[in-house]
Amino acid sequence: MSGLNLDPNLAKADDFYESLLAAHEGLTKAESDAFNARLILVLANHVGDEGVLSQALEAARLSRDETSS
């Protein structure tokens, strides 16, 4: 892999978002958090590139820092 792609890359992003929300329906906060953790690990395994994953962690951290200012 060449690097982290932060450009829109889902053909049907709204459909995926709806599926993600549906996957959380009926879950408690703890179950939802555990689901998110499992999903992150599944996707990280799929990416499989530690450099790209490090870039993703940094991008997510920067996004958080920007919104909490």
C-alpha positions, 0 to 999 in steps of 0.5 A: 500500500502506498499511504493513507487515502483520506479522499472520499472512497466509498461509492455509496457512503450513505448506504454504508453509514446506514448499515453501520447504524443498523449494526448498532441497533439494540446494543447497549453502550458497552456492546456498541463500543465492543462492536466498534473495537472489533470492527476496527481490528477487522479493518486493521487486519484487512489493511495490514500495513503498519505504516498506513495504520499509524497514519490513520491513528494520527489522522484520527487523533488530529481530527479529535484535537481539531474538533475539541479546540 
